[in-house]
Amino acid sequence: MAANPSFDVSTGADLQEVDNAVNQALKEIAQRYDFKGTHCTIDFDRGKAEIRLAADDAFRMDALVDVLQSRLIKRGVPVRNFKLGDVEPATGQSVRRTATFTQGIPPDIAKRIQKAIKDGGFKKVQASIQGDELRVTSPSRDELQAVMAMLRGEDFGIELKFGNYRN
């Protein structure tokens, strides 16, 4: 007997696309008139999935974040998984900021998604948390499609990806 149809719910950003977006943002900053003669930097740490921003003042920091976010959007990186930290003062008037990417569904959000599926009134749908993703199974493919539609309509604060659909 074949196993029940299933799909996985996950989240995360393609770190190569993030790296490309950071490089494009650095090129744009080097060419823009309002950034001439400033010490604005963007450093991407691929291992930690975080970006460190540094600017001369708060105004340039806002412009730096705007340039970076526009490049991320153009590269197809989910900006909902992009969490900006607080602006920290550095030496003089310069400021720093750290931004992180959510790679994998946090346990509290996974439990909220699991509860939303249970409360959705789907008869034979099972959702199990497997590490940093969820596996949703059901004997009915139509119910799985309905679960996907319901999850797309909900707001969990992160970008959800549906993959590994198996019959």
Helices and strands as residue ranges (DSSP letters): E 6-10, H 15-31, G 33-35, E 41-45, E 50-55, H 58-74, G 79-81, E 82-84, E 88-89, E 95-101, H 107-119, E 126-130, E 133-137, H 141-153, E 161-166
